[in-house]
Amino acid sequence: MTTCETAAVQSAPLRRDDIPGWFFSLDRAAFGHLLATQSAAGVAGDILELGSYLGRSAVLLGDHLRPGERLTVCDLFDSDAGDADNAAEMAMSYRRTLTRSAFEANYLAFHDALPEIVQAPTSALADGRIPADSCRFVHVDASHLYEHVAGDIAVARAALAADGLVALDDYRSEHTPGVSAAVWEAVFTGGLRPVLLTPMKFYGTWGDAAAAREVLLGRDWRAEGYTVDEDTIGGSRVLRLNYQVKAPVQRSTPRRLALDLLPPVATRATRRVLRTLRERRAVQPVRAV
Ligand SMILES: C[S@@+](CC[C@H](N)C(=O)[O-])C[C@H]1O[C@@H](n2cnc3c(N)ncnc32)[C@H](O)[C@@H]1O
């Protein structure tokens, strides 16, 4: 953990980015777009998150709650895992930083009230405490073990209303093959329809995937600095969204030669002058996410 992360855990965060976690701008934009479009279309329903850590993604989910809707988060926080493999995962990645009270402090820095909190293994949700068909969005981001993720996907399926959306984290990371297995099993044998793939998350539905894709294509992602591609998997279309890679800046040959040949003091001075000139000329593009 970096000093910056320690500070964020110990004192209330000032900005959402100050909350440690693995929820980055591309998926923040995708969550925000999908949830806001549901709200604008009058789609009501609860939101469920399996695996919240210190609240980075939960805070955004809370932003989208409409009157009468409920956010439930389920996490072990500082309680024991139910099996040795899950305990090892917890010890390696979360134990040093994660407490329920840190999650609560982070969440309350941005919202007036806490969500419903289930401090337990996500398998506890299989008891039906989340009413069937009650949710419009479920984020699965808890254990990476195949058996657990397969169970989490079953919980999401039961909880989601028609056309509800599920986001499944870490479906393609090298260190999480169990997640990949569970996700693609759900696609090929469980009726889960892919909607969108980002580097971190798989988005799908057991409802109308084409309608969800249209919602995504209603935004000009390219103008905001993202790439949009389309693939077909076993006859199903799926979108892919990623960050545009900025081309490396090519220096002109005389400028490169001058910077290479000048003594360090002169090079620093030259760079300062060039930077000042560039800044005077520059109009900084602003990207809202
Ligand atoms: C990757 S983190 C979640 C990150 C968070 N969604 C974010 O975007 O910042 C995974 C979380 O899952 C929790 N977790 C791991 N195994 C679990 C299990 N079997 N049941 C409930 N929570 C679990 C961990 O405590 C950890 O907080």
The ligand as an SDF file (V2000), in Angstrom:
LIG
                    3D

 27 29  0  0  0  0  0  0  0  0999 V2000
  -11.4590   -6.5080   -6.0290 C   0  0  0  0  0  0  0  0  0  0  0  0
  -12.1290   -6.1180   -4.4770 S   0  0  0  0  0  0  0  0  0  0  0  0
  -13.5480   -5.1440   -4.8750 C   0  0  0  0  0  0  0  0  0  0  0  0
  -13.1710   -3.8560   -5.4950 C   0  0  0  0  0  0  0  0  0  0  0  0
  -14.2650   -2.8170   -5.5510 C   0  0  0  0  0  0  0  0  0  0  0  0
  -15.4560   -3.2940   -6.2500 N   0  0  0  0  0  0  0  0  0  0  0  0
  -13.7060   -1.6020   -6.2670 C   0  0  0  0  0  0  0  0  0  0  0  0
  -14.0540   -1.4010   -7.4360 O   0  0  0  0  0  0  0  0  0  0  0  0
  -12.8870   -0.8970   -5.6880 O   0  0  0  0  0  0  0  0  0  0  0  0
  -12.8160   -7.6400   -3.9950 C   0  0  0  0  0  0  0  0  0  0  0  0
  -13.5910   -7.6090   -2.6920 C   0  0  0  0  0  0  0  0  0  0  0  0
  -14.2630   -8.8510   -2.5740 O   0  0  0  0  0  0  0  0  0  0  0  0
  -14.2530   -9.2520   -1.2230 C   0  0  0  0  0  0  0  0  0  0  0  0
  -14.4060  -10.7190   -1.1910 N   0  0  0  0  0  0  0  0  0  0  0  0
  -13.5170  -11.6560   -1.5570 C   0  0  0  0  0  0  0  0  0  0  0  0
  -14.0580  -12.8830   -1.4210 N   0  0  0  0  0  0  0  0  0  0  0  0
  -15.3120  -12.7070   -0.9590 C   0  0  0  0  0  0  0  0  0  0  0  0
  -16.3850  -13.5900   -0.6460 C   0  0  0  0  0  0  0  0  0  0  0  0
  -16.2640  -14.9170   -0.7640 N   0  0  0  0  0  0  0  0  0  0  0  0
  -17.5390  -13.0430   -0.2080 N   0  0  0  0  0  0  0  0  0  0  0  0
  -17.6750  -11.6910   -0.0620 C   0  0  0  0  0  0  0  0  0  0  0  0
  -16.7060  -10.8220   -0.3670 N   0  0  0  0  0  0  0  0  0  0  0  0
  -15.5400  -11.3220   -0.8110 C   0  0  0  0  0  0  0  0  0  0  0  0
  -12.9550   -8.7230   -0.6580 C   0  0  0  0  0  0  0  0  0  0  0  0
  -13.0670   -8.5140    0.7390 O   0  0  0  0  0  0  0  0  0  0  0  0
  -12.7490   -7.4270   -1.4470 C   0  0  0  0  0  0  0  0  0  0  0  0
  -13.2310   -6.3330   -0.7170 O   0  0  0  0  0  0  0  0  0  0  0  0
  1  2  1  0
  2  3  1  0
  2 10  1  0
  3  4  1  0
  4  5  1  0
  5  6  1  0
  5  7  1  0
  7  8  2  0
  7  9  1  0
 10 11  1  0
 11 12  1  0
 11 26  1  0
 12 13  1  0
 13 14  1  0
 13 24  1  0
 14 15  1  0
 14 23  1  0
 15 16  2  0
 16 17  1  0
 17 18  1  0
 17 23  2  0
 18 19  1  0
 18 20  2  0
 20 21  1  0
 21 22  2  0
 22 23  1  0
 24 25  1  0
 24 26  1  0
 26 27  1  0
M  CHG  2   2   1   9  -1
M  END
$$$$
